Amino acid sequence: AEDTDAAIDWVRRQAGQELAPIVLMGHSVGAAAVLLSASRRRDVAAVVSLSTFAHPDGMMRRWLTSKGIPFFPLGWYVLRYVEHVIGHRFKDIAPIHTLPQVQFKDIAPIHTLPQVQCPVLLVHGREDPVIPASDAQRLLASRGNTPAVLHLLDGEHDLSRHLDSEWPRLQAFLGQAIHHRNSAGSY
């Protein structure tokens, strides 16, 4: 998320890009990172989340179980250590908690323009062995007022081979998000 924020800040400093629409896209942990970034910013036009988890705790518990590592005490200690290293509690940065915060945005320098929403497209493979599709369904259910939609694919965790066939849907989502922002007068 910090890298994403730095990249957006760099784009914003480029001539003519101060109000350009920014779309964030991430896969797995990267998808969680772009959701976290979008939840803290006011200048993101749309987010595409590919194969992300609902909560890092659940993902780590599944991984520990797959390795035969008992959660308590070893797994619990590993999770607390990771939180210490990254400087954040999992509960605060979990997509299930950040997605509902990706809501109304107003990027105008003076806050006179109407506020518009930042839509989120959740894309997940039905047969994902790393992050079950139920995580994506939990995320969608947690969205609150955030305009989010879920698109399940016949695929696994790596959705790269599906992106070509899904491009029209992705393009339509992004076109609608940008059009909505333009018609609201934000750009």
N, C-alpha and C positions, 0 to 999 in steps of 0.2 A: 504494500500500500504506500509506503514511503517512496519507493521508486516510481510508482505511478504518479504520486503527487508531484515529485520533482520533474517528471516528464511533462505533465500538464503545465506546470509553472513555466517551464522552458518554452513550450509552444506559445503560451500567453505573452511572453516577452518578445516574440517575433513580430515584426511590423505587419499590421493588418490581420493579426490572429487574435486580437484581444477578445473578440466576441464570437470567433468561429466555433461552430458546434464541435464538441468533443464527445466521441463515442469510446467507451471502454469495453474491451473484450478480454476475457481471461479463461484459462482452463484449469480445473481442479483447484489447487491452492491459489493459483493466479486468479481464478474466478472469485475466490473468497477475498483476495486482496483488492480487486477492482470494486467489489461491493462495499468493502470497508472504506475505500477511498471515496466512492460516490456518496456514501452516507455522511461524510464529513465536509463535502464540498457543495458549492452552489453553482458550478459552471459545467456540469456534465449533462449532455443532451440525452444520452441513452446508455444502457449497459447490456452486454451480452455475456451471460454466464454459462460456460460449458462444463458440465460434469463436476460441479462443486458439491461439497458436503454441507449438511445443515449445521453441524457443530463439530469443532475439532476433537472434542472429547470422545464422541461416538466413533469418529474415524480412527482415533488412536486406540480405542478399546478394541475395535475390530482387528486392527493390525497386531496388537499385542496378543489377542486370542489366536490369530493365525500363526503366530510364532511360538505358541505354547507358553507365553509369559503370563503368570497370574497378575491380575490387576492389583490386588492388594497383597503385599505392600509395594512390590517392585513397580508395577505399572503406574500406581498412584504417584509414587515418587518421581518417575520419569516425566509424567505430565506436569507436576508442579515445577520440576527443574526447567522444562521447556518454557513454561510461563515466565519463570524468573529470567531466563536468557533473553527472551523476546521483549520482556518488559510490559506484557499485557496479560490480563486474565482471559482465558478462552471464552468465558461467558460474555465478555465485552466485545470481542472481535468476531464472534461466531456469525456466519451469514444469517442464521435464523433470527439474530438480534439486529444485524445491520440492515438487512433488506427492508424492514418496515421504516427505516430512517431515510431511505432513498425516496424522497417525496417531492415536494414543491420546490421549484428553483426560480430564482430571479437573478440573472447575471448582469443586469443593467448597472452601470456605475452609479446611477442615481435610481433609487427604487420607485420609479414612477410607472414602469411597464407592468403589465399583468403578469402574475406568476403562472408558470407552466409546470407540467409534471415531467419527471425523468422516468420513462418507461424502462422496464427490465424484461429481457427475454431469457428465460431459463431453458437450456437445452440439455437433455440427459439421455444416455443410452439405456434402453430397457434391460439389457443383459449386462450392465456394468458390474464386474466382480469386485471393483475397488470401492466404489461408492454406490450403494444400492439406489435404485430409482425412487424408493420410498423417501430418501433424503430430499430429493427434488420436490416431491409432493408435500413434504413437511414445510419446505421453504415457501412454496406457493401459498400454503395455508397460513403462514406467518406474515404475509406481505402487508397486512394492515391496509392503509390507504395507498400504498405504492402500486402504481399500475404495472402489474407483472403478469406474464403469461408463461405457461410451461409447454414445451414441445418435446415429447418423448420420441426418440428414434429407435429403430431396430439396430442397435449397435452396443458396443461396450464402452469402456472408459475413454479410449482414444477415438475421438469422433472425426479425426482429420480426413478419413476417406469418405465421409458423408458430406463434407462441407460443399463440394462441388454441386451435388444434387440438391442441397438445401439452400444454395445461394439465392435463388429467387425469393424464398421465404424470408431469409435474413435481409435481403435488399428491401423487400416490402416493409418489414418492421422498421428498419432504419429510415427509409423514405418517409414513412408515416410519422415517426418521431421528429424528424427534422421539419417536415411540413407543419406539424402541430406547433412547434416552437416558432417557426417563421410566421404563421398566421396569427400567433398570439402577440407578435411584434417584438420578440426578443432579439431578432437579428436584423 
